[in-house]
């Protein structure tokens, strides 16, 4: 029956577990899982796969290098700008170093947040 995973223990004995959804454990032979799923109760996706709403798992896409390069270029530009704007030598001023580090950290956080939000597919409801 769909929604249950069974392991054949031999001698006609089975260990039966209920799956989270019937889609993850389709009806069929014991230990049958949805595509690209594995483990007891089809609980895990294969390595380099992610769960989908249909119960199966899909392969992860290639690595997106754009955020990395954006962070690298923005950090370089920001540090260059701050160095040219600072009147005192950086080696003599701990406050300037701390400010540069804090700004660079915030810039990295913003870029990571935006690249994560860019990957979301949100269907917003119509206004009421």
Sine and cosine of phi, psi and omega as CSV:
sin_phi,cos_phi,sin_psi,cos_psi,sin_omega,cos_omega
0.00,0.00,0.60,-0.80,0.02,-1.00
-0.91,0.42,0.56,-0.83,0.02,-1.00
0.99,-0.10,-0.03,1.00,0.02,-1.00
-0.78,-0.63,0.59,-0.81,0.02,-1.00
-0.89,-0.46,0.72,-0.69,-0.03,-1.00
-0.82,-0.57,0.70,-0.71,0.08,-1.00
-0.95,-0.31,0.78,-0.63,0.01,-1.00
-0.98,0.19,0.92,-0.39,0.00,-1.00
-1.00,0.00,-0.02,1.00,-0.03,-1.00
1.00,0.00,0.27,-0.96,0.00,-1.00
0.84,0.55,0.48,0.87,0.03,-1.00
0.97,0.24,0.19,0.98,0.02,-1.00
-0.98,-0.18,0.60,-0.80,-0.01,-1.00
-0.75,-0.67,0.57,-0.82,0.19,-0.98
-0.98,-0.21,0.88,-0.48,-0.10,-0.99
-0.93,-0.37,0.78,-0.63,0.04,-1.00
-0.84,-0.54,0.58,-0.82,0.06,-1.00
-1.00,0.06,0.72,-0.69,0.01,-1.00
-0.99,0.11,0.29,-0.96,0.03,-1.00
-0.89,0.45,-0.66,0.75,0.05,-1.00
-0.69,-0.72,0.43,-0.90,0.04,-1.00
-0.91,0.42,-0.34,0.94,-0.01,-1.00
-0.95,0.30,-0.50,0.87,-0.01,-1.00
-0.95,0.30,-0.51,0.86,-0.01,-1.00
-0.84,-0.54,1.00,0.05,-0.02,-1.00
-0.95,0.32,0.29,-0.96,0.03,-1.00
-0.93,0.38,0.67,-0.74,0.02,-1.00
0.35,-0.94,-0.54,-0.84,-0.05,-1.00
-0.95,0.30,0.35,-0.94,0.07,-1.00
-0.84,0.54,0.55,-0.83,0.01,-1.00
0.91,0.41,0.32,0.95,0.05,-1.00
-0.99,0.12,0.77,-0.64,0.00,-1.00
-0.84,-0.54,0.28,-0.96,0.12,-0.99
-0.88,0.47,0.31,-0.95,-0.03,-1.00
-0.81,0.59,0.73,-0.69,0.07,-1.00
0.92,0.39,0.38,0.93,0.10,-1.00
-0.94,-0.34,0.40,-0.91,-0.02,-1.00
-0.45,-0.90,0.17,-0.99,0.11,-0.99
1.00,0.03,0.13,-0.99,0.04,-1.00
-0.84,0.55,0.72,-0.69,-0.02,-1.00
0.86,0.52,0.38,0.92,0.02,-1.00
0.79,0.62,0.62,0.78,-0.15,-0.99
-0.97,0.24,-0.39,0.92,-0.13,-0.99
-0.89,-0.46,0.53,-0.85,0.17,-0.99
-0.99,0.10,0.39,-0.92,0.12,-0.99
-0.89,0.46,0.36,-0.93,0.06,-1.00
-0.83,0.56,0.60,-0.80,-0.01,-1.00
0.90,0.44,0.52,0.85,0.08,-1.00
-0.76,-0.65,0.37,-0.93,0.03,-1.00
-0.74,-0.67,0.49,-0.87,-0.03,-1.00
-0.95,0.30,0.56,-0.83,0.08,-1.00
-0.92,-0.39,0.18,-0.98,-0.03,-1.00
-0.94,0.33,-0.31,0.95,-0.03,-1.00
-1.00,0.06,0.08,1.00,0.02,-1.00
0.99,-0.10,-0.46,0.89,0.01,-1.00
-0.99,0.16,0.04,-1.00,0.09,-1.00
-0.86,-0.51,0.61,-0.80,0.02,-1.00
-0.93,-0.37,0.47,-0.88,0.00,-1.00
-0.94,0.35,0.61,-0.79,0.05,-1.00
-0.94,0.35,0.54,-0.84,0.03,-1.00
-0.98,0.20,0.02,-1.00,0.03,-1.00
-0.94,0.35,0.33,-0.94,-0.02,-1.00
-0.92,0.39,0.70,-0.72,0.00,-1.00
-1.00,-0.01,0.94,-0.33,-0.04,-1.00
-0.99,0.13,-0.23,0.97,-0.06,-1.00
-0.84,0.54,-0.74,0.67,0.01,-1.00
-0.87,0.49,-0.62,0.78,0.01,-1.00
-0.88,0.47,-0.76,0.65,0.00,-1.00
-0.92,0.40,-0.58,0.81,0.03,-1.00
-0.90,0.44,-0.69,0.72,0.04,-1.00
-0.90,0.45,-0.69,0.72,-0.02,-1.00
-0.88,0.48,-0.75,0.66,-0.02,-1.00
-0.92,0.40,-0.70,0.71,-0.01,-1.00
-0.91,0.42,-0.65,0.76,0.03,-1.00
-0.90,0.43,-0.71,0.71,0.03,-1.00
-0.87,0.50,-0.71,0.71,-0.01,-1.00
-0.90,0.43,-0.67,0.75,-0.01,-1.00
-0.92,0.40,-0.71,0.71,0.01,-1.00
-0.90,0.43,-0.67,0.75,0.04,-1.00
-0.88,0.48,-0.68,0.73,0.02,-1.00
-0.90,0.44,-0.71,0.70,-0.01,-1.00
-0.91,0.41,-0.61,0.79,0.01,-1.00
-0.91,0.42,-0.65,0.76,0.00,-1.00
-0.95,0.31,-0.45,0.89,-0.03,-1.00
-1.00,0.09,-0.37,0.93,-0.06,-1.00
-0.98,0.20,0.78,-0.63,-0.03,-1.00
-0.99,0.16,-0.58,0.82,-0.03,-1.00
-1.00,0.04,0.36,-0.93,0.07,-1.00
-0.93,0.37,0.65,-0.76,-0.02,-1.00
-0.91,0.41,-0.51,0.86,-0.04,-1.00
-0.94,0.34,-0.34,0.94,-0.01,-1.00
-0.99,-0.17,-0.07,1.00,-0.10,-0.99
-0.77,-0.64,0.96,-0.29,0.03,-1.00
-0.94,0.34,-0.51,0.86,-0.01,-1.00
-0.90,0.43,-0.65,0.76,0.04,-1.00
-0.90,0.43,-0.65,0.76,0.04,-1.00
-0.89,0.45,-0.68,0.74,0.00,-1.00
-0.90,0.43,-0.64,0.77,0.03,-1.00
-0.90,0.44,-0.70,0.71,0.02,-1.00
-0.88,0.47,-0.68,0.73,0.00,-1.00
-0.90,0.43,-0.66,0.75,-0.01,-1.00
-0.92,0.40,-0.67,0.74,0.01,-1.00
-0.92,0.40,-0.67,0.74,0.03,-1.00
-0.89,0.45,-0.63,0.77,0.03,-1.00
-0.90,0.44,-0.70,0.71,0.02,-1.00
-0.90,0.43,-0.62,0.79,0.03,-1.00
-0.89,0.45,-0.69,0.72,0.05,-1.00
-0.88,0.48,-0.67,0.74,0.00,-1.00
-0.89,0.46,-0.70,0.72,-0.01,-1.00
-0.90,0.44,-0.69,0.72,-0.01,-1.00
-0.91,0.41,-0.65,0.76,0.05,-1.00
-0.89,0.45,-0.66,0.75,0.00,-1.00
-0.90,0.44,-0.72,0.69,0.00,-1.00
-0.91,0.41,-0.61,0.79,0.02,-1.00
-0.94,0.33,-0.48,0.88,0.10,-1.00
-0.95,0.32,-0.71,0.70,0.01,-1.00
-0.89,0.45,-0.56,0.83,0.00,-1.00
-0.88,0.47,-0.49,0.87,-0.04,-1.00
-1.00,0.09,-0.18,0.98,0.01,-1.00
-0.98,0.19,0.60,-0.80,0.07,-1.00
-0.89,-0.46,1.00,0.03,-0.08,-1.00
-0.99,-0.15,0.78,-0.63,0.10,-0.99
-0.99,-0.17,0.97,-0.23,-0.04,-1.00
-0.98,0.19,0.66,-0.75,0.05,-1.00
-0.95,0.30,0.41,-0.91,0.06,-1.00
-0.93,0.38,0.55,-0.83,0.02,-1.00
-0.88,0.48,0.56,-0.83,-0.01,-1.00
-1.00,0.07,0.00,0.00,0.00,0.00
